[in-house]
Amino acid sequence: MADKLQFDLVSPERLLLSEEVDMVTLPGSEGDFGVLLGHAPVLSTLKSGVVEVKGVEELFSRLFVRGGFAEVNGDKVTVLAEEATA
C-alpha cells in the first residue's frame, strides 16, 4: 500500500519483523520520536526502550530493544537492534 510505512527490525541473528505499518515510535538516544510516512531522513542511535508499532497485529505492537541504530527515510524505517524481544 502506498499509504503505509515499511518497517524492518533486524537483530544480529536475523530479520525479526518486516511489515507495512502506520506509525513507529522509537527510543532515540536524545529522546523518543515518532515516524510517519513522509518523515525527513534521520539516522539515530537508540537507547534501551520500547519500540511501539501501530498498524500491525497485537503481538508485534510493542517490542523492547536494547540499544542499536535507526535509519529513517521518507517511506521506510530500519532498526538495527543489539537485542530485541516482544
C-alpha positions in Angstrom: 0.0 0.0 0.0 1.2 3.5 -0.8 -0.1 5.0 2.4 1.9 2.7 4.7 5.5 2.9 6.1 7.8 -0.1 5.6 9.2 -1.1 9.0 12.1 -3.6 9.3 13.5 -4.7 12.7 16.8 -6.6 12.4 18.9 -8.2 15.2 22.4 -9.6 14.7 20.9 -13.1 14.2 18.1 -12.4 11.8 15.3 -10.3 10.4 12.7 -10.1 13.2 9.9 -8.1 11.6 9.2 -6.7 8.2 5.7 -5.1 7.9 3.9 -2.2 6.4 2.7 -0.1 9.4 1.0 3.3 10.1 3.5 4.7 12.7 6.6 3.7 14.7 7.7 5.4 17.9 11.4 4.8 18.7 13.5 5.3 21.8 16.2 7.7 20.4 19.3 8.4 22.4 18.2 12.1 22.6 14.5 11.3 23.2 11.7 9.3 21.9 10.4 10.2 18.4 7.6 9.1 16.2 7.8 8.3 12.5 5.0 8.6 9.9 5.1 8.2 6.2 7.0 11.1 4.6 9.3 11.7 7.7 12.5 13.6 7.0 15.6 11.3 6.7 17.2 10.6 10.1 20.0 8.4 11.4 19.8 7.9 15.1 21.3 5.8 17.9 18.8 4.1 20.1 18.8 3.7 23.9 17.3 0.7 25.6 13.5 1.1 25.5 10.2 0.2 23.9 9.5 0.4 20.1 5.8 1.0 19.6 4.4 0.0 16.2 0.9 1.0 15.1 -0.9 -0.8 12.3 0.3 -4.4 12.9 -1.1 -7.4 14.8 -1.1 -7.1 18.6 1.8 -9.5 19.1 4.2 -7.0 17.5 2.8 -3.7 18.7 5.4 -3.2 21.5 8.9 -4.5 21.3 11.8 -3.9 23.8 15.2 -3.1 22.2 18.5 -2.9 24.0 20.4 -0.3 22.0 21.1 -0.1 18.3 20.5 2.3 15.4 17.5 3.5 13.4 17.6 4.7 9.8 14.5 6.7 8.6 13.7 7.6 5.0 10.5 9.0 3.7 8.8 5.6 3.3 11.0 3.2 5.3 12.3 2.7 8.9 15.1 0.2 9.6 16.0 -0.6 13.1 19.3 -2.5 13.7 18.9 -3.6 17.4 21.6 -5.1 19.5 18.8 -7.2 21.1 15.0 -7.2 20.7 12.2 -9.1 22.5 8.4 -8.9 22.2 
